[in-house]
């Protein structure tokens, strides 16, 4: 597996894992802070962040409803179809 490890994990893996969630939060936060420092667009926008954040409460609702599928709200109000990546 070492052969296929991403260079960011090679360089920052120990620091990332020390921050909790096995490093899952480290890299998105790192990229966001770099974009703020450089004045560039963040790697994800508010709509993406809201969609990601909706998964846990939607999962809880699904469980409470016996595993019923839950739709993820469109936080872009349809603009996801035309926005530039």
N, C-alpha and C positions, 0 to 999 in steps of 0.2 A: 504494500500500500504506500510505502514511503515514496516509491517511484512516481506515483500519481498525485502526490500531495501538492496542493496549490502553493505557489510561492508566498502568498500572504500568510498561510498557515505556518509555513516553514519559518518565516521571519517573525511573526507576531503570535504564534500559537500559544506559547506559555503565558504571555500577558493576557491574551484573549480568554483562555480557560480560567484564569485567576479572577475574572470579573463576574463569573456566574453564568448559568445556563450553558455551560460547556463552551462558552465563547459565542453563542448565537447572537447575543446583543452587541457584542464588541464591534464587529465589522460594519453593520449598518450605522451605528453611532459614530464610528470613526470616519466613515465616508461622509456623513452629514456634517460633522465638524470641519472636515477638510473643505467641503463646499462653502461653508460659511466663511472660513478663513480666506479662501480664494475668490469669493464673490461669484461662484458658479452655481448653476442650478443643482439642487439636491438630487441624490440618486433616486429617491421616490418623492412623490408629491403628497399633499395632504389627503387626497382621495385614496391613494394607495395605502397610506398609513391607516386611514379609517377602515378600509376593507380588511387589512391584515388584523387590525385590532378587533374586528367584529367576529372573528372565528371562534374565540372562546365563549362569548355569550350565546352565539348561535348554536354552538355545540351543546352547551348546557340546555338550551331550549329544546334542541332535538332530543336529547336524552330524556328530558321531562315529558316529552310527547311520544315516548316509546320508539325513538329512532326516526321520527318523521323528518324528511328532508326539509332544509331551511334555505331560502333564497338569500344570497348576499346582496344587500342594498346597493343600488347604483349611486355611489357618492359623487359621481361626475355629472349626474343628470343627463346622461346620454352623450356627453362630450368625449368619452373614451373612444368613440368610433372615429372621431376626426382629429383628436389631439396628436401632436407630434411627440414621438418617443424621445 
